[in-house]
Amino acid sequence: MIKLTKINGEEIIINAELIETVEARPDTTISLATGNKIIVQDTVSEVVEKVLQYRRSIDQKSTKKKNKTQEKKNNPQ
């Protein structure tokens, strides 16, 4: 999930996994897999950076979980 600011100033949290496209028209318009479109104050670059940060955090959590599982397999008690 990423936090953005709608064009009216209202904060919104959206599921980054549902983003299909992000366009500058000139306002930043996000198209979701659901068919919804959201216009936000954030720039295209800011949205992309937030999505990348979100994905990195998911990857880090997945790697930590995988490492813990591997440690348990290698060191049974």
Secondary structure, 3 states (H helix, E strand, C coil): CEEEEECCCCEEEECHHHEEEEEECCCEEEEECCCCEEEECCCHHHHHHHHHHHHHHHHHHHHHHHHHHHHHHHCCC
